[in-house]
Amino acid sequence: MEYVAPEIMLDAFHCPICSTYAHMNWRWLSYHRNSYAIPYMASSCSRCDEDTIWKVTDFDSQKTPKTAVILYPDHGESPQPEQDMPDAVKMDYMEAASILTKSPRAAAALLRLGLQRLCIHLGEKGKNIDEDIRELAKKNILPPAVIRVADTVRIAGNNAVHPGKMSDDDVDNIAGKMFFLLNFIVKKGISEPKEIEELYQMMPSGAREAAEQKDAKARENPNQQ
């Protein structure tokens, strides 16, 4: 199902700890209506029974929590990285997740670095994200439509370091979406090919050999019908 980001007082979302879409039970940890105590809340996941800790930053007119930041776990509102994400890329991904709410600009720059590392892992040079993504699309490793999205990551990452062409609000908005792009590329470029190879290896050896011979002949005579 589509990822549902954690949100204060929301009944259900993807748990930041176990990544499962589940019902959340809310409770106050510290809140005194008539004092200056900082209000903290916990959302308990009905699937893993672990708590996500929130600091409430604003209330509506009915004194209901309206906005909040996640204090624990420190990867906040971003989705968990794909299981097959390379370790070097995951390091940038998780660091970006831990600072997203504090500095979206810094998170965008880290995610752009992660995308460069991911392009290298997939066999590209890693010097120009724009060219690398287009090469991966030409090789059918990634769908062509991802080029436009990846261009946004490149632009957002550049402007996070060298501002001038994109507003701060744009960077803030795009930074959160960049996590989904990295996960998508890992899924298409690493996870799905691995799953297909595992399925292929499950086929009888005779059928695999026949398929490989047919494929070799097709490569030798590409114009032959």
N, C-alpha and C positions, 0 to 999 in steps of 0.2 A: 504494500500500500504506500501511498504518498507520505513522505516524512512530515510529521506534525511537530513543530518546534515547541519546546517547553515555554509556558506562559503562566504568569502568576494567576492563581485561582482557576485555571483551566481544569476541567474534570478529567481529561485524558490527553496524553501526548506521548511521544517517544521518550522513554526514560533515559536521562543522560548517563545512567550507570549501566543498565543492562541492554539498552537500545531497543527494547520492546515497546510497542504501542500498548499502553495499559492505563487503567483507571488510577487516579491519584487521590489519596486521602490527605487533606490539609489540616495542619494544626499550628497554633502559635507556639513559639519557643520563648519569645520575650517581647512583651508589648504592654505599655501602660498608657492608656488613653490621655491621661492628664499630666504626664511627666515627660521628660526629655529622653527617656530610655529609647534606644534604637530598636525598632521592631524587626524581629527575625521570625521567619516561618520555615516549616519543613513540609515538603510534599513526599509522602510515602508511596512507593510504587507497589501496586497490588500484585505484581508479578515477582519481583525480586525481593520485596520487603525492605529495600534500602531507602535511605532518606536523601533527598536533594535539599540543600540549605539555601534559603533566599534571604536577602536583605531588602525589605520594602522601602522604596524611595518616594512614593507618593500615594495619596488616597483620593477617592472620589468624594462627592458631597455627602455620601452616606457612610463615610469612614470605612469603605471597603478598599482593600489594596488595589491600586491601579497599575503601578509600575514597580518593578523589582529587578535586582540583579542576582545571578546565581553565584554563591560563594564556594559551594562544593557540589559536585566535582568542578575542578577549575577549567575544564574544557567547555563549560557553560552551555550555550544554546546550540552549538554546532553538532551535526551528526557525527557518530563514531566513524573512524576511517574504515574503508573496505579491508577485509581480512587479508587480501593479497597485496596490499599497498607495500612497496619496498620500504625497508627500515629507514633509509635516509630521507625519503619523502615523508614518511610518517612522523619523523622527528620535527620537521618544519610544520607539518599539519597540526600536530598536538600543541606545539608552542604557539602557533597562530590562534588556535582555539582558546588557549588559556588567557590570551590578552585581547580577544576580539571586543569585549564590552568596554575594556579600558582604552584601547587604541586601535580602532578599525584600520587606520592607515598603516600602522606597523604590521597588523595581521595580513593586510593585502600584500605587502611587500614580501612577507614570509611565504605566503601561498604562491606568489609568483616564482620564488626561488624553488619551492617544492615542485611546481610545474616544470621548471627547467630540468630538475633532477629526474622527473618522471619521463620526460622526453628522451633523456640520455639512456635511461633504463630500457626504453622501447627501441633503442638503436639509432637515435638521432644525435646531432652534434651538441645540442643544448646551448648554442650561442644565440640563436634567434628563435624565440618561441613561435613567432608567426610562420617562419619557414618550416620549422619542425612539425607543427600541427598540419600544415598543408601536405607535407611528405607522408605523414601517417594516414591522412585521408586518401592520398593517391594509392597507397599500399593496401587500402581497405581495412586497415587496422582500426580506424575510427570513421564514423559516418561523416560525410562532408559538411553537414549542418553544424557540427561542433566547431567549425572554423570561426564562425561569427561570435560564438560564446567565448572561445579562447582568446580572440582578439580583445574582448572586453577585459579579460584577466590581465593581458599584457598591458593594456592602457591603464587599467586601475593600478597595477603594480608600479608602473613607471611613475604615474602621477602621485602615488603615495610617497615616493622619494623625491620627485621633481614636480611639485604642484604647479598648476598654471592653466591646464586645459580642462580639468574636471573639478567640479565643486566638492567641498567636503561632504555634503549630503550624498552625492553620487558615490563617492568612495565608501562611505558608511554603508550604503545600501548594497553595493556590489560585493563588498568584502564577505558578507555572510553567504552570498550565493557561490563564492569561489570554492567553498568546501564541497558543494554538490558536484561541481565540475571535476575536481580532482578525483572524487569517488567514481564519477561516471567514466572517466578515462581509464582508471584502474579496472573497472568492471569490464569495459569493452576491450581494452588492450591486453589485459592480463588474465582476469578471472574466466571470461567466456572462452578464450582460446584454450586455457587449461582444462576446462570442463569438456570441451569438444575432444581434446586429445585423450583425456581419460575415457570418454565414451568410445573413441576409436580403438583404443587398446583393449576394450572389452570384446570387440568383434573377433570372430574366429581368424586364426592366422592365415588360412587360405584365402578368405575374403579380403583381408588386408593386402596380401601380396597381389591379388588380381586388381584391386583398386589402384595400387601404386604403379603397376605396369601400365594400366590404362592412362593414369595421370602422366606418366613419363612419355608415352606416345603422343598425348595431346600437346605436351610442351614442345616435342620435336616437330610436330606438324600442326601449328596453331591455326592454319587456314583450312585444314581438312575437316569436312563435315562428318 
